[in-house]
Amino acid sequence: MYTDKPKDECGIFGIYNNKEIEDIVNLLHRGLFGLQHRGEEGAGIAVATTRAISLFKGAGLVERLFSYDEPNNLQGHSGIGHVRYSLIGESNTANTQPFAANLGLNPDQISDEETPEYGAVFSGAYSNSPFAVAHNGNFNEGLEACCKGSDTKAFTEMVSKSGEHNLRRAVVNSLRKIDAARENGSSWALLILTPDWMMGARDPDGYRPLSLGRLGNSYVLSSETCAIKDIKAEPIRDIAPGEILFIDKKGLHSEYIATRIPLHQCIFEYIYLARPDSIMFGESVYNVRYRLGRRLAEEHPAKADIVVGVPDSGRIFAKGYAESLGILFESEAIGRSHYFGRIFIQPKHKSREMGADYKFFVNRELVRGKSVVVVDDSRVRGINLAKTVELLKEADAREIHVRVSSPPYISSCYWGVDTYDTSLLVALHKTPEQMASDLKISSLEYLSMDGLLSQLDHRARDMCKRCFERHYNETNKS
């Protein structure tokens, strides 16, 4: 599992009250499998009975941890799950989510040990109900320095030590405290599970996505609508920015931390992070990507025999580009091995480089002797694209043009998308002409910022675009 693109902070999925449906682990397995693209380093679930919460988590892909065929000891009526990559904290099982605790639990009673085959059972031995937390994003401010490593674990401790006697109030007040301390901001989509209720919440700026769905008498919360549909549930709506939605036997109840205008929803969800069949922030991801490909063709047309897309996410942009110019779109000219995951979401640069050597292949008969336009969704570190160009040359492509369906990616993200090492961001240090010269290709062009925003709705100019904007810290490092 390896990727050359910015890895998202994680994916979260939860089901409340599935008593009339089927085994909770199978439903969580299917939901997390639908979010696997958001994190491939580890996965975990928390399952609630009427009195206890059980954890099961470990390193690797969802399919390695949870099986339809193998029996498991996790039984319950509700559950939450998480797929992870390492942004805050080391890449090990100890930092894999969900985390669990009891209200009033002392800090030294939350274990840092790796979870065994089936995790610790928090059975309500303390004075209040147990709870489990799964988090997508990055708590940048407002957390006390009570825990090294995972900021989600720090939040779990913050709630448990809040001094509140009511868990709901402890959660709400902790989130208010984090939001009040926001200097650079914090991003979170959050699930909390107890034996009695489940909660979903989004930060008031709306950086991270979270959607609500329904399956019979059960409610579903998910980072993306695609996973809701994967378990045959019906998407209902997005959790609103600043909303804290409680789900219990009485139904749905919402509180709001704050409502801020403008919002700052992550624009990179549309470009790369989200699955193409998701509805993200009210818009079809597929439709946005197709329109961006068409706009890219308007801004930077090329005379060529065929258009190809860098798998998998570049293909939709390439289709829009090709159809706009009336050039043949060869969807099978470049393929990828599905035994490798998303190159961007691997934690180490060496892993990304090694993975690129095995991930792609080119159908020589489709490109030999032809002028080729290669369309990619973005160019971050540049490993995927360099490998693709190399393979096209080996397949005797006569001419190669590269088109990138987003503006130059030049800045790191505060809010849970991993591009911390700005020395690896190729567009921060080189012009498109220099990149084309390095790759020994005919041309390389990016979509403009105006072009990107023109294909989104009226909210686009208020979306978070930090990754495409030059900032003081990045320019000093270049």
N, C-alpha and C positions, 0 to 999 in steps of 0.2 A: 504494500500500500504506500503510494508515493504521489506527491503532487507538486507542481511547480507554481501553483496559484495560492493566493491568500487563503489560509484555512479558517473556516468559520469557528466560532467559539464552542459550538456543540449543538446537539439537538435534544429536545425534551419531549416526552410523550406521557400522557396520563389517562387513566380510565376510572371513573367513579361509578360504583354500583353496577357490577356486571353479573349479579346473581342469576339472572335469567338467561344468560348467553352461553358462556363456555369458560373453560379454564383461563384464569387471568394471565398466566404466564404466556400462553399461546397468543393472546391478544396483544400483550406488551411486546412480544417477540416480533409480530408482524408490523406493529407500529414503528418500533425502533429500526427494523430492517428497511422500512420506507424512508428513514432519516439517516441511513448509514453514510450517505454522501457528506453529512455535516461533521462526521468524526469517526475515525477508523482505528484509534489507538486503544480504546477501551469502552466497555459498556456495563451498565448495571441497572438493576430494578429494585424497587422496594414494594412490598405487598402488605396490605393491611387486613387483619382480621378484626373482630369486634373488640379485642383487647391488646393486640400486639402488632408490631411492624417487623418484618423480616427482610433482610438484605441479601442480595446475591450479585456479585460484580467481579470483573476481572479484566485482564488485558486482552486485546484482540477484537475481532469482528463479532457482530451479534450472532451470526450463525455458528460460531465456535463456542459460544457460551450457552445458548439456549436452543434446545432441539424440540421439534414437535413430537418426535418418536420416543425420546428418552423420558422416563418418569422423573418428576421433580417433587420436592417436599414443600414447595411454596404454594400455599392455598390462601385464598382470601377473596374479599368482595371488591377491592379497589387497589390500584397500583400506579406507580409512576416509574418512568425509565429515562435513561440518559445515554447518549453516545458522545464520546469525548475525544478531543485532541488536547495536547498539553500546551496551554498558554500561560496560566498562572500555576506554578508548582511543577514538580518533576513529573516525567512521564512514567508513572508506576501505578500499581493497583491501589496503593494507599490513598492516592489523590483521585481515584475514580469515583464518580458519583453514582447514586445518591448518597448523601450523608444522613445519619440519624442521631437523635439525642432525645432527652426529655427536658421539659421546662424545669429549670432549677438544677440541672445536672452540672456538677463541678467540671471545670475544664480538663482536669487530669483523668476524668472518666470517659472522655471521648477518645477512642483508641486510634493510633496512627498505624497499627499493624495491618498487614495485607489481609484482605477478607479471605476466610477459608472457603471450602466448597459451598457451603451455605452460610451466609453472614450471621452476625450477632443478632439475636432477637431482643428487641427493646420492649419488654413486657409490661411496662407501667409500674416497675418496682419503685420508682421515685414518686414524688407527690402529685405529679400531673401527667397528662397523656403524652405518649411518645409522638415524635414527628420525624418525617424524612424530607429532605430538600434536594431538588434538582434545579440547576441554574444554567442558563444560556446567556453569556455576556461577560461583563467585567465590572465588578464593584471597585471603582477607582478611589473613591473617598468615602469617609463616614464609617469605615470599619476600624474598630480598635485593634491595636497590634497584639492580639491575643493568640494568634496562630500563624505560623510560618507555612508557606506553601499555598494551598488552595484558598482563594478568597471565598469560595462557597463554604468551605469548612469554617472559615472565620465568621461568616454570616450565621451559620448554624450555631456557633458558640455565642454569638452576639444575642441571638434570640433566647437561647437557653439561660443566659446569665442576665437577662433584662430586668429581673426583679418583679416582673408582672406575674400575677396569678392566673391570668386568662391567656391562653396561647394565641388566640386570634389577635388580641390587643398587643401581645408581645411582637407578633409578626408585623402588624400594621405600624406600630411605633418604631420598630427597627428600620423598616423601609422609609418612613418619614425622616428618620435621623440620617440615613444615607443620602437621601435626596437633598436635605437641607445643607449637607456638607459638600455638595457638588461644586467644585471649582472648575475642573475640566469636564465634568459630567460623569455619569455612570450609566452603563447599559445593562439591562437585565430583563429577561423573560424568565419567570420563576414558577416552579411548581412546589407545593407543599402538601404532604399527605399525612393524615392522622387516621386513627380508627373510626372517627366520626365524620370527617369532612376532607375535601380536597380543595386546594386553592390555586388559582392561576393569576399572575400579575405581570404587568409590563411597566417599564420605566416611563415617566411622564413625557420624555422626548420622543418615545416611540422608536428608538434605534433598532431593537430586536423584535422579531415577529412572534406572535402567538395567536392561535386560532381555536375556536370552540366548535365542537361538533356534537352530534347525537346519534346513538345507536340503540334503538328501542327505548328502554327506560334508563339507559346509561348516558352519561356525558363524557366527552372526550376532549382533551386539551393537547395541542400539538404545535411544534415549531412551524410546521407547514401543513397546508390542507391536503397535500398528496398522501400523507400517512393516515389522515382521517379517512380518506376514500379507500385506502388500501385495506382497511378492516371493514369495508362496506358500510361505514357510517356516513352521515350527511353533514357537511360543513354548514355551520349556522352563521357565524360572524367572527371578526377579529376581536380579541380582547382589546379594549381601547387603551391608548397611551395613558398611563397614570391610574388605570383601573386595577383594583384588587377584587377578583371574583371568587366568592366562596360558594362551594357546591356541597349541599348536605341533603338530608332526607326531606327537608322542606322545599328544596329547589335551589334557585340561584339568587344570590344576594351580592350586590356590588358596593364597594366603597371606592373613593378616589383620593389619591395622595395629592395630586395637583393636575391641572390641565394647562399645558403650555402651547402657545402659538408663537412662532411656527414650530412644527415638529421637525425631527431630524432623522427620519427613517433611512436605513442604510441603502444607498443606491447600488452597492455592489451585490446585493441580493439578486437584483434583476440581471446583472451581467454574468455572474458565475455561481454564487453560493446556493441559490434555490434550485430545486428540481424543476424541470421545465413544465411539468403538468400542475404545478402549484399555482394558487391564486395568492399573490403576495401584495400586501397593502392595497387590496382591492383591485388588482390588475393581473391579467394572465401573464405569467412569466414568458411563456412561449411567444405570445403576440408581441410583447415588448422586444424580445430578442430578434424576431423576424423584422420588425420595423427598423430596428437599429441597423441591421444588415442592409436594408434598402437605403437608409440615409447614408451609410458609409459608401455605397455605390455612387450616390449623387455627389458626395464630396470628393471621392478619390476613385474614379473609374479607371479600369485598366483593360487594354486589349489583350485578350487571352483566349485559349481554346477551351479551357475548363476552369471551374471554380471548385475548390475542395475546402473542407472545414477540418480544423484540428479536433479530433474526437475528445470527449463527446460534445462538450458544450459549445464548440465552435461551429457545429454543423447547422444549427438553426440560423445563425448570423450569415453563414455562407449561402444558405438557401435563399435568404432575402436578397443578398448581394447579387447572386447569379440571376435570379428572376427579374430583378430591377434592370439589369443590363442585357438580358436575353442571351446569356452565356450558359452553356451546359453545366449543370451542377452534378458532379460525380461524387455521390454520397459514399461510395465504397472505395474510393481511390486511396484513402488513408484509413487504416483500421487500428484498433487497439486491443491488447490482450486484457480480457476482463478478469484475469487472475491477479491483476494489479489494481489497486485502488486509485484514489485521486492523488496525483503527485504533490499538489500543493499542501495537503494536510499531513505530510510526514514531518516529524519534528526536527530532523537533522538535515543539513544541506547535502552531506555526502549521500544520505539515503535517497534524496531527490535525484542526484546525478546518476546513481546506480540504477534507480528505477526507470529513468528515461531510456536507458539502453535496451530495456526489455519491453517497454510498454507499447510502442508503436510499430506498425509495419505498413509498407506501401505496395499496392497492386501495380507492378511494373507495366503490365499491358495497358493500363488506363492512362499512364502519364508519359510513357516513352515518346520522346520527340515533340512534346507539346509544351506550349506556354501555359503556365499554371498560376492562378491566383490562390494563395493560401490565406484563409480567413480564420482568425482566432478571436476569442472573446476578449482577451486582455493579454498584456505582456508584462509580467511582474519580474520574475528573476530571469526569464528568457530561456530556461532549459528545454521546456517542451518544444518551443518553436525552433530552436537551434537543431534539435534532434530531428524534427520533421523536415526541415530544409535539407539536412544531411541525407536523409533517406530518399527524398525526391531527387537529389543530385545523383545518388547511387542508382536510382531507377531511370536515369538518363532523361529527366525533364529538360527541355531545351531552354526554358526561361522561367524564372520564379519571381513573382510579386507577392509581397506580404501586406495584408490589410488587417488592422486591429480594430475591433468593434467598440472600443472605449477610448477615452483620453489616456495619455501617459500616466501610469501608476507611479507616483513619485514620493508618497509619504506613508509613514506608519500610522496605525490606527490606535486610538485611545480605548476603543470600545469593544474589544474582544475579537478582532480579526488579526491574525498573527502575521505581521510584517515588521518585527522588531529590528532586524538587522538591515538597516537602510543601505549598507554598502552593497547589498545584493540586488537592489532595485535598479534595473538596468536603465530605465528611462530617466532616473534622477541624475545620471552621470553622462549620458550620451544622447545626441540628437538622432532623429530618425535616419538622417543621412549617414551618420557614423555607424549605426546599427546595420544598415543595409550593406555598408562597406565591409563590416566585420563578417557578416553572413555570406558575402559575395553573391548578392542577389541584385535584381534589377531595380527594385524600389521597395520601400516600407513606409506606410502611412497609417496615422491614427485618426479615429473619429474625433471631431472637435467636441468641446464641452457644450457649445450651443446645439450641436447635432444630437448629442446625448439627451439633453434636456427637452429638445423639441419633440421627442418621441414619447415622453411621459406626460401625465396630466398636469393640472395646474399646481399640484403640490411639489413638482420636480425641483423647482429652484430653492425650496426649503429643505430638501433631502440632504442627508449628510454626504458630502463630497470630499471629505478630508483627504482620502487616498489619492485624489487627482489634483490636489492643491499644494503648492509649495509652502512649507512652514520653516520657521527660523532654525529649529534644531536640525532638520534634514539638510538645509542648505549649508549649515556649518560643518556637517559631516561629509559633504560631498567634496 
